[in-house]
């Protein structure tokens, strides 16, 4: 390849600047907003979430949540992590029992997971995890997240999602 570049630039010296500039821009652009494989889909993010729970890795667990979700929490990371450290083994096992029955990617911005009701801690436990896509991948959020809600409304308007009857 170097041979061809030398040959091309020796014949067309004015081409060297734009060619190198273009090459640099392509190389820089290829590194921007690269999605982390741990968050490549809602199911992958849930797998990362489970791994964080199993290992009690609170930094990894925190990274599974969306920025908007974290911003809406009534506590900051140190207080949140203290709360998580207080969780019992039984509470963690209840979280780890969740099994996915459906993964729905509504569009390139939002999606959700539906869990098997028999794997939930109680009838009051919500059977869904909601996701919003950020620069590094899919992150867990809440249906109350204003950004998720706005994206869902747009998806409904565009016909990308239909709310179930009932």
Backbone as ProteinMPNN parsed JSONL, in Angstrom:
{"seq_chain_A": "XXXXXXXXXXXXXXXXXXXXXXXXXXXXXXXXXXXXXXXXXXXXXXXXXXXXXXXXXXXXXXXXXXXXXXXXXXXXXXXXXXXXXXXXXXXXXXXXXXXXXXXXXXXXXXXXXXXXXXXXXXXXXXXXXXXXXXXXXXXXXXXXXXXXXXXXXXXXXXXXXXXXXX", "coords_chain_A": {"N_chain_A": [[0.822, -1.18, 0.0], [1.957, 1.211, 0.771], [3.682, 1.603, -1.337], [1.926, 2.247, -3.441], [0.856, 4.64, -2.498], [3.162, 6.272, -2.407], [3.784, 6.268, -5.127], [1.498, 7.469, -6.218], [1.556, 9.987, -4.946], [3.97, 10.984, -5.884], [3.46, 11.382, -8.539], [1.291, 13.064, -8.405], [1.705, 15.522, -6.571], [0.197, 17.493, -5.25], [-1.915, 16.148, -4.303], [-1.241, 14.871, -1.989], [-1.662, 16.236, 0.539], [-4.608, 16.455, 0.835], [-5.212, 13.678, 0.7], [-3.836, 12.546, 2.906], [-5.046, 14.028, 4.95], [-7.695, 13.151, 4.704], [-7.337, 10.431, 5.301], [-6.468, 10.576, 7.976], [-8.781, 11.702, 9.141], [-10.62, 9.628, 8.709], [-9.485, 7.604, 10.282], [-9.602, 8.814, 12.824], [-12.361, 9.221, 13.049], [-13.274, 6.604, 13.067], [-12.837, 5.811, 15.631], [-14.6, 7.159, 17.2], [-17.395, 7.334, 19.347], [-17.643, 4.551, 19.782], [-19.305, 1.545, 20.246], [-19.575, -0.288, 23.208], [-19.0, -3.731, 23.57], [-20.172, -4.976, 25.773], [-22.508, -3.659, 26.082], [-23.984, -3.937, 23.775], [-26.53, -4.687, 23.027], [-29.89, -4.761, 24.384], [-30.152, -7.263, 25.74], [-27.45, -8.003, 26.015], [-26.559, -5.974, 27.711], [-28.105, -6.591, 29.945], [-26.937, -9.03, 30.567], [-24.408, -8.116, 31.332], [-25.171, -6.642, 33.543], [-26.079, -8.716, 35.206], [-23.668, -10.092, 35.553], [-22.253, -8.13, 36.951], [-23.783, -8.058, 39.296], [-23.394, -10.7, 40.255], [-20.669, -10.627, 40.818], [-20.57, -8.63, 42.597], [-19.766, -6.138, 41.684], [-19.826, -2.977, 41.852], [-19.16, -0.66, 40.41], [-19.251, -1.524, 37.75], [-21.931, -2.296, 37.691], [-23.184, 0.206, 38.098], [-22.442, 1.403, 35.708], [-24.144, 0.175, 33.961], [-26.508, 1.511, 33.988], [-28.42, 4.166, 32.502], [-27.346, 7.53, 31.73], [-29.337, 9.46, 32.142], [-31.058, 8.104, 33.832], [-29.409, 7.703, 36.087], [-29.028, 10.367, 36.795], [-31.542, 11.04, 37.684], [-31.831, 9.711, 40.034], [-32.308, 9.854, 43.582], [-29.992, 9.977, 45.024], [-26.357, 10.211, 45.064], [-23.512, 8.529, 43.469], [-21.761, 7.483, 45.608], [-23.599, 7.217, 47.808], [-25.556, 5.593, 46.64], [-24.038, 3.295, 46.094], [-23.463, 2.505, 48.693], [-26.025, 1.782, 49.552], [-26.426, -0.445, 47.869], [-24.452, -2.134, 48.827], [-25.562, -2.962, 51.151], [-27.428, -4.82, 50.435], [-28.864, -8.024, 50.765], [-27.782, -11.469, 50.393], [-29.966, -12.97, 49.587], [-31.594, -11.04, 48.365], [-29.989, -10.338, 46.186], [-29.858, -12.816, 44.867], [-32.517, -13.053, 44.122], [-32.681, -11.048, 42.186], [-30.923, -12.129, 40.33], [-32.291, -14.349, 39.449], [-33.981, -13.631, 37.417], [-35.241, -14.283, 34.185], [-35.024, -13.815, 30.741], [-37.763, -13.482, 28.57], [-38.517, -12.179, 26.307], [-37.018, -9.959, 23.985], [-37.19, -6.736, 22.918], [-36.41, -4.52, 20.514], [-37.267, -1.427, 19.897], [-36.602, 0.708, 18.225], [-33.65, 2.315, 16.896], [-32.98, 3.624, 19.214], [-34.441, 2.981, 21.584], [-35.573, 0.271, 23.707], [-36.758, -2.842, 25.195], [-36.769, -5.408, 27.743], [-38.594, -8.312, 28.454], [-39.427, -10.199, 31.233], [-39.701, -13.576, 32.394], [-42.481, -14.255, 34.276], [-42.478, -16.122, 36.321], [-39.94, -16.069, 37.283], [-39.589, -13.842, 38.75], [-39.287, -11.907, 41.775], [-41.652, -11.257, 43.194], [-45.218, -10.709, 42.71], [-45.466, -8.0, 42.534], [-43.129, -7.12, 41.456], [-41.81, -5.449, 38.726], [-42.15, -6.682, 35.377], [-40.462, -5.86, 33.361], [-37.45, -4.495, 31.903], [-36.297, -1.433, 30.886], [-34.681, 0.214, 28.156], [-32.303, 2.56, 26.9], [-30.459, 3.864, 24.211], [-27.162, 4.857, 24.386], [-24.065, 6.616, 23.673], [-22.074, 4.636, 24.094], [-23.543, 2.335, 24.044], [-26.415, 0.212, 24.865], [-28.369, 1.078, 27.646], [-29.722, 0.549, 30.918], [-32.794, 1.87, 31.974], [-35.615, 3.718, 33.222], [-39.181, 3.468, 32.832], [-40.175, 5.846, 33.537], [-38.251, 7.657, 32.958], [-37.618, 10.68, 31.463], [-36.426, 11.111, 28.947], [-36.519, 8.544, 27.776], [-39.292, 8.246, 27.739], [-40.032, 10.324, 25.997], [-38.751, 9.455, 23.628], [-40.182, 7.084, 23.246], [-42.766, 8.083, 22.769], [-42.276, 9.393, 20.312], [-41.611, 7.15, 18.767], [-44.055, 5.81, 18.736], [-45.618, 7.699, 17.374], [-44.352, 7.574, 14.874], [-45.071, 5.086, 14.097], [-43.498, 2.937, 14.836], [-43.89, 1.495, 17.075], [-46.549, -0.028, 18.796], [-48.792, 0.425, 21.353], [-49.928, -2.148, 23.512], [-53.314, -3.362, 23.641], [-55.534, -2.893, 26.392]], "CA_chain_A": [[0.0, 0.0, 0.0], [2.856, 2.364, 0.827], [4.189, 1.777, -2.7], [0.908, 2.947, -4.225], [0.743, 6.016, -2.003], [4.343, 6.988, -2.908], [3.648, 6.413, -6.579], [0.433, 8.437, -6.452], [1.961, 11.327, -4.511], [5.062, 11.478, -6.729], [2.838, 11.85, -9.785], [0.338, 14.136, -8.094], [2.122, 15.996, -5.25], [-0.846, 18.294, -4.602], [-2.894, 15.216, -3.751], [-0.75, 14.358, -0.715], [-2.342, 16.88, 1.674], [-5.987, 15.982, 1.003], [-5.253, 12.234, 0.947], [-3.449, 12.322, 4.299], [-6.097, 14.595, 5.8], [-8.827, 12.222, 4.652], [-6.961, 9.22, 6.025], [-6.485, 10.907, 9.404], [-10.176, 11.868, 9.546], [-11.236, 8.302, 8.751], [-8.956, 6.907, 11.456], [-10.16, 9.452, 14.021], [-13.804, 8.962, 13.051], [-13.568, 5.206, 13.38], [-12.744, 5.621, 17.07], [-15.615, 7.949, 17.89], [-18.656, 6.724, 19.745], [-17.602, 3.113, 19.569], [-20.176, 0.86, 21.188], [-18.947, -1.298, 24.044], [-19.689, -5.018, 23.378], [-20.958, -5.305, 26.97], [-23.777, -2.941, 26.002], [-24.317, -3.953, 22.348], [-27.969, -4.927, 22.88], [-30.488, -4.837, 25.72], [-29.81, -8.543, 26.379], [-26.034, -7.951, 26.401], [-26.482, -5.114, 28.898], [-28.639, -7.362, 31.07], [-25.886, -9.989, 30.914], [-23.392, -7.354, 32.062], [-25.818, -6.332, 34.824], [-26.036, -9.957, 36.003], [-22.263, -10.327, 35.898], [-21.915, -7.167, 38.005], [-24.437, -8.524, 40.528], [-22.717, -11.916, 40.713], [-19.343, -10.275, 41.325], [-20.733, -7.444, 43.462], [-18.956, -5.092, 41.059], [-20.746, -1.845, 41.845], [-18.824, 0.271, 39.324], [-19.812, -2.094, 36.525], [-23.383, -2.202, 37.824], [-23.511, 1.622, 37.883], [-22.266, 1.704, 34.283], [-25.253, -0.427, 33.21], [-27.64, 2.44, 34.01], [-28.277, 5.326, 31.624], [-27.002, 8.799, 32.371], [-30.556, 10.133, 32.599], [-31.548, 7.348, 34.99], [-28.548, 8.027, 37.228], [-29.269, 11.766, 37.171], [-32.84, 11.135, 38.346], [-31.789, 9.05, 41.343], [-32.251, 10.842, 44.663], [-28.684, 9.913, 45.683], [-25.204, 10.142, 44.176], [-22.896, 7.203, 43.419], [-21.342, 6.932, 46.914], [-24.765, 6.801, 48.603], [-26.163, 4.47, 45.92], [-23.208, 2.098, 46.296], [-23.668, 2.086, 50.087], [-27.309, 1.066, 49.58], [-26.239, -1.748, 47.24], [-23.615, -2.965, 49.702], [-26.433, -3.457, 52.223], [-28.322, -5.863, 49.906], [-28.578, -9.376, 51.259], [-27.589, -12.492, 49.361], [-31.302, -13.347, 49.094], [-32.037, -9.997, 47.437], [-29.199, -10.472, 44.963], [-30.303, -14.039, 44.19], [-33.815, -12.754, 43.505], [-32.378, -10.304, 40.954], [-30.234, -13.026, 39.399], [-33.225, -15.367, 38.947], [-34.727, -13.134, 36.245], [-34.955, -14.896, 32.885], [-35.615, -13.06, 29.632], [-38.661, -14.209, 27.661], [-38.586, -11.43, 25.045], [-36.214, -8.748, 23.819], [-37.827, -5.906, 21.894], [-35.736, -3.286, 20.149], [-38.316, -0.649, 19.243], [-35.886, 1.386, 17.14], [-32.227, 2.382, 17.235], [-32.804, 4.418, 20.434], [-35.067, 2.42, 22.786], [-36.002, -1.123, 23.684], [-37.074, -3.38, 26.519], [-36.747, -6.847, 27.976], [-39.698, -8.859, 29.235], [-38.947, -11.336, 32.012], [-40.627, -14.642, 32.756], [-43.113, -13.894, 35.554], [-42.149, -17.11, 37.359], [-38.577, -15.826, 37.77], [-39.581, -12.575, 39.482], [-39.35, -12.059, 43.233], [-43.048, -11.225, 43.63], [-46.143, -10.174, 41.705], [-45.274, -6.557, 42.465], [-41.892, -6.841, 40.73], [-42.09, -5.171, 37.309], [-41.597, -7.712, 34.495], [-39.72, -5.229, 32.272], [-36.329, -3.564, 32.011], [-36.349, -0.515, 29.747], [-33.33, 0.568, 27.719], [-32.088, 3.663, 25.974], [-29.124, 3.712, 23.63], [-26.232, 5.966, 24.552], [-22.913, 6.523, 22.774], [-21.337, 3.378, 24.248], [-24.42, 1.176, 23.961], [-27.74, 0.163, 25.484], [-28.3, 1.228, 29.096], [-30.969, 0.351, 31.656], [-33.439, 3.086, 32.449], [-36.951, 3.532, 33.78], [-40.239, 3.988, 31.963], [-40.411, 7.216, 33.992], [-37.169, 8.483, 32.418], [-38.236, 11.613, 30.515], [-35.865, 10.893, 27.611], [-37.113, 7.303, 27.281], [-40.708, 8.521, 27.477], [-40.074, 11.146, 24.782], [-38.396, 8.578, 22.505], [-41.299, 6.16, 23.059], [-43.834, 8.844, 22.112], [-41.879, 9.569, 18.905], [-41.704, 5.836, 18.118], [-45.483, 5.552, 18.524], [-46.041, 8.613, 16.304], [-43.787, 7.098, 13.604], [-45.575, 3.744, 13.824], [-42.481, 1.934, 15.145], [-44.349, 0.734, 18.228], [-47.973, 0.101, 19.105], [-49.08, -0.001, 22.721], [-50.905, -3.242, 23.538], [-54.644, -3.039, 24.173], [-55.803, -3.447, 27.713]], "C_chain_A": [[0.872, 1.25, 0.0], [3.411, 2.665, -0.564], [3.204, 2.593, -3.535], [0.75, 4.399, -3.786], [1.927, 6.841, -2.492], [4.224, 7.264, -4.396], [2.628, 7.497, -6.918], [0.886, 9.845, -6.09], [3.135, 11.86, -5.32], [4.515, 11.992, -8.058], [1.953, 13.067, -9.551], [0.654, 14.7, -6.707], [1.057, 16.82, -4.523], [-1.914, 17.416, -3.953], [-2.516, 14.743, -2.346], [-1.5, 14.935, 0.486], [-3.761, 16.374, 1.865], [-6.086, 14.484, 1.302], [-4.906, 11.944, 2.406], [-4.496, 12.866, 5.266], [-7.294, 13.657, 5.851], [-8.549, 10.955, 5.433], [-6.998, 9.452, 7.538], [-7.919, 11.036, 9.901], [-10.896, 10.527, 9.638], [-10.774, 7.547, 9.993], [-9.503, 7.494, 12.752], [-11.638, 9.123, 14.139], [-14.144, 7.534, 13.414], [-13.491, 4.929, 14.874], [-13.818, 6.347, 17.855], [-16.855, 7.117, 18.181], [-18.707, 5.226, 19.45], [-18.421, 2.429, 20.657], [-19.408, -0.239, 21.916], [-19.699, -2.619, 23.853], [-20.534, -5.435, 24.581], [-22.355, -4.695, 26.931], [-24.31, -2.918, 24.567], [-25.789, -4.223, 22.052], [-28.573, -4.895, 24.281], [-30.129, -6.139, 26.45], [-28.347, -8.573, 26.821], [-25.854, -7.096, 27.652], [-27.01, -5.851, 30.12], [-27.63, -8.421, 31.517], [-24.768, -9.327, 31.712], [-23.897, -7.006, 33.459], [-25.755, -7.553, 35.751], [-24.613, -10.263, 36.464], [-21.836, -9.396, 37.037], [-22.539, -7.581, 39.338], [-23.706, -9.727, 41.113], [-21.381, -11.598, 41.381], [-19.37, -9.12, 42.324], [-19.823, -6.307, 42.999], [-19.841, -3.861, 40.873], [-20.432, -0.819, 40.759], [-19.387, -0.232, 38.001], [-21.335, -2.007, 36.55], [-23.853, -0.781, 37.536], [-23.432, 1.964, 36.397], [-23.362, 1.091, 33.416], [-26.455, 0.512, 33.112], [-27.363, 3.643, 33.113], [-27.922, 6.573, 32.421], [-28.248, 9.492, 32.906], [-31.146, 9.418, 33.809], [-30.743, 7.712, 36.237], [-28.795, 9.45, 37.725], [-30.58, 11.927, 37.936], [-32.878, 10.424, 39.698], [-31.683, 10.105, 42.442], [-30.906, 10.878, 45.392], [-27.571, 9.877, 44.636], [-24.577, 8.741, 44.254], [-22.456, 6.684, 44.791], [-22.52, 6.446, 47.767], [-25.45, 5.593, 47.971], [-25.369, 3.191, 46.181], [-23.317, 1.592, 47.738], [-24.968, 1.301, 50.22], [-27.15, -0.335, 49.003], [-25.397, -2.681, 48.098], [-24.439, -3.585, 50.83], [-27.367, -4.572, 51.751], [-27.877, -7.231, 50.425], [-28.34, -10.324, 50.086], [-28.933, -12.901, 48.757], [-31.827, -12.315, 48.093], [-31.279, -10.088, 46.112], [-29.619, -11.71, 44.175], [-31.641, -13.826, 43.499], [-33.616, -11.989, 42.199], [-31.78, -11.232, 39.898], [-31.147, -14.105, 38.823], [-33.947, -14.926, 37.673], [-34.268, -13.827, 34.963], [-35.716, -14.134, 31.809], [-36.544, -13.966, 28.83], [-38.779, -13.489, 26.325], [-37.675, -10.215, 25.11], [-36.834, -7.972, 22.668], [-37.002, -4.642, 21.699], [-36.734, -2.496, 19.326], [-37.754, 0.101, 18.044], [-34.423, 1.479, 17.557], [-31.944, 3.167, 18.514], [-33.357, 3.761, 21.701], [-35.467, 0.959, 22.59], [-36.364, -1.57, 25.089], [-36.882, -4.885, 26.533], [-37.974, -7.197, 28.791], [-39.163, -10.104, 29.93], [-40.069, -12.321, 32.277], [-41.164, -14.338, 34.153], [-42.752, -14.869, 36.675], [-40.745, -16.91, 37.927], [-38.462, -14.524, 38.558], [-39.787, -12.815, 40.97], [-40.784, -12.104, 43.75], [-43.922, -10.69, 42.495], [-45.985, -8.669, 41.526], [-44.002, -6.166, 41.706], [-42.211, -6.602, 39.26], [-41.429, -6.216, 36.401], [-40.741, -7.155, 33.349], [-38.457, -4.54, 32.772], [-36.409, -2.735, 30.744], [-34.931, -0.046, 29.441], [-33.353, 1.768, 26.788], [-30.649, 3.547, 25.48], [-28.331, 5.002, 23.787], [-25.037, 5.726, 23.639], [-22.184, 5.189, 22.885], [-22.234, 2.152, 24.316], [-25.727, 1.34, 24.706], [-27.607, 0.187, 26.996], [-29.689, 1.088, 29.711], [-31.493, 1.7, 32.122], [-34.8, 2.733, 33.03], [-37.979, 4.029, 32.771], [-40.6, 5.415, 32.366], [-39.323, 8.184, 33.528], [-37.755, 9.373, 31.324], [-37.706, 11.418, 29.097], [-36.432, 9.618, 26.991], [-38.566, 7.55, 26.878], [-40.877, 9.325, 26.183], [-39.77, 10.293, 23.543], [-39.524, 7.594, 22.208], [-42.462, 6.866, 22.359], [-43.529, 9.053, 20.634], [-41.996, 8.252, 18.136], [-43.16, 5.487, 17.82], [-46.005, 6.422, 17.386], [-45.569, 8.128, 14.937], [-44.264, 5.692, 13.243], [-44.568, 2.643, 14.093], [-42.901, 1.038, 16.309], [-45.824, 1.016, 18.447], [-48.176, -0.408, 20.522], [-50.115, -1.113, 22.697], [-52.237, -2.765, 24.11], [-54.766, -3.599, 25.573], [-55.349, -2.565, 28.736]], "O_chain_A": [[0.568, 2.228, -0.683], [3.591, 3.826, -0.931], [3.599, 3.516, -4.248], [0.533, 5.283, -4.615], [1.748, 7.972, -2.943], [4.528, 8.362, -4.862], [2.862, 8.335, -7.788], [0.632, 10.792, -6.834], [3.289, 13.076, -5.438], [5.057, 12.936, -8.631], [1.877, 13.973, -10.381], [-0.057, 14.391, -5.751], [1.028, 16.835, -3.292], [-2.717, 17.892, -3.151], [-3.372, 14.269, -1.598], [-1.927, 14.182, 1.361], [-4.097, 15.904, 2.951], [-6.949, 14.064, 2.073], [-5.607, 11.179, 3.068], [-4.797, 12.238, 6.281], [-7.841, 13.399, 6.923], [-9.419, 10.455, 6.146], [-7.503, 8.615, 8.287], [-8.244, 10.531, 10.975], [-11.696, 10.315, 10.55], [-11.583, 6.922, 10.679], [-9.832, 6.753, 13.678], [-12.113, 8.782, 15.222], [-15.191, 7.277, 14.007], [-14.021, 3.921, 15.342], [-13.927, 6.159, 19.067], [-17.295, 6.309, 17.362], [-19.7, 4.714, 18.933], [-18.247, 2.706, 21.844], [-18.683, -1.019, 21.299], [-20.925, -2.635, 23.963], [-21.508, -6.171, 24.425], [-23.263, -5.135, 27.636], [-25.01, -1.981, 24.183], [-26.24, -4.004, 20.928], [-27.842, -4.992, 25.267], [-29.834, -6.117, 27.645], [-28.035, -9.108, 27.884], [-25.087, -7.451, 28.547], [-26.437, -5.752, 31.205], [-27.487, -8.677, 32.712], [-24.244, -9.913, 32.659], [-23.148, -7.066, 34.434], [-25.418, -7.433, 36.929], [-24.386, -10.644, 37.612], [-21.149, -9.814, 37.968], [-21.902, -7.47, 40.386], [-23.431, -9.775, 42.312], [-21.01, -12.215, 42.379], [-18.332, -8.691, 42.829], [-19.2, -5.615, 43.804], [-20.522, -3.725, 39.857], [-21.344, -0.175, 40.24], [-19.936, 0.545, 37.221], [-21.957, -1.681, 35.538], [-24.824, -0.588, 36.802], [-24.255, 2.723, 35.885], [-23.493, 1.455, 32.248], [-27.319, 0.331, 32.254], [-26.222, 4.084, 32.98], [-28.168, 6.655, 33.625], [-28.224, 10.051, 34.003], [-31.678, 10.063, 34.713], [-31.304, 7.99, 37.296], [-28.774, 9.707, 38.929], [-30.718, 12.844, 38.745], [-33.865, 10.533, 40.426], [-31.039, 11.136, 42.251], [-30.7, 11.711, 46.274], [-27.81, 9.554, 43.472], [-25.044, 7.882, 45.002], [-22.752, 5.534, 45.116], [-22.443, 5.381, 48.38], [-25.874, 4.676, 48.675], [-25.944, 2.138, 46.454], [-23.268, 0.385, 47.977], [-25.018, 0.282, 50.909], [-27.667, -1.303, 49.561], [-25.613, -3.893, 48.093], [-24.058, -4.61, 51.394], [-28.03, -5.205, 52.572], [-26.687, -7.537, 50.506], [-28.659, -10.011, 48.939], [-29.025, -13.151, 47.555], [-32.436, -12.68, 47.087], [-31.869, -9.93, 45.043], [-29.724, -11.659, 42.95], [-31.875, -14.358, 42.414], [-34.306, -12.252, 41.214], [-32.1, -11.125, 38.714], [-30.81, -14.716, 37.809], [-34.466, -15.762, 36.934], [-33.073, -13.942, 34.694], [-36.904, -13.848, 31.954], [-36.17, -15.077, 28.456], [-39.106, -14.112, 25.315], [-37.572, -9.539, 26.134], [-36.984, -8.5, 21.566], [-36.905, -3.802, 22.594], [-37.019, -2.852, 18.182], [-38.363, 0.122, 16.975], [-34.003, 0.785, 18.483], [-30.781, 3.36, 18.866], [-32.804, 3.959, 22.783], [-35.666, 0.487, 21.471], [-36.292, -0.798, 26.044], [-36.837, -5.542, 25.493], [-38.351, -6.469, 29.709], [-38.531, -10.955, 29.305], [-41.238, -11.945, 32.373], [-40.393, -14.182, 35.099], [-42.722, -14.487, 37.845], [-40.397, -17.514, 38.941], [-37.371, -14.145, 38.983], [-40.39, -13.81, 41.371], [-41.1, -12.894, 44.64], [-43.418, -10.272, 41.453], [-46.333, -8.127, 40.477], [-43.826, -5.0, 41.355], [-42.818, -7.455, 38.613], [-40.279, -6.593, 36.627], [-40.339, -7.907, 32.461], [-38.397, -4.066, 33.907], [-36.571, -3.277, 29.65], [-34.092, 0.077, 30.334], [-34.283, 1.962, 26.005], [-29.745, 3.183, 26.232], [-28.764, 6.08, 23.382], [-25.004, 4.735, 22.909], [-21.72, 4.658, 21.876], [-21.763, 1.053, 24.608], [-26.1, 2.437, 25.122], [-26.834, -0.58, 27.571], [-30.694, 1.46, 29.106], [-30.743, 2.551, 32.599], [-35.085, 1.565, 33.294], [-37.687, 4.903, 31.955], [-41.265, 6.119, 31.607], [-39.461, 9.396, 33.689], [-38.33, 8.868, 30.36], [-38.466, 11.547, 28.137], [-36.787, 9.607, 25.812], [-39.01, 7.119, 25.814], [-41.76, 9.037, 25.375], [-40.459, 10.403, 22.528], [-39.795, 7.299, 21.044], [-43.073, 6.3, 21.452], [-44.415, 8.908, 19.791], [-42.431, 8.242, 16.984], [-43.462, 4.93, 16.765], [-46.748, 5.944, 16.529], [-46.295, 8.251, 13.95], [-43.896, 5.165, 12.193], [-44.754, 1.519, 13.627], [-42.341, -0.04, 16.507], [-46.287, 2.147, 18.302], [-47.784, -1.527, 20.855], [-51.083, -1.036, 21.941], [-52.277, -1.873, 24.958], [-54.186, -4.634, 25.903], [-55.492, -2.868, 29.921]]}, "name": "protein", "num_of_chains": 1, "seq": "XXXXXXXXXXXXXXXXXXXXXXXXXXXXXXXXXXXXXXXXXXXXXXXXXXXXXXXXXXXXXXXXXXXXXXXXXXXXXXXXXXXXXXXXXXXXXXXXXXXXXXXXXXXXXXXXXXXXXXXXXXXXXXXXXXXXXXXXXXXXXXXXXXXXXXXXXXXXXXXXXXXXXX"}
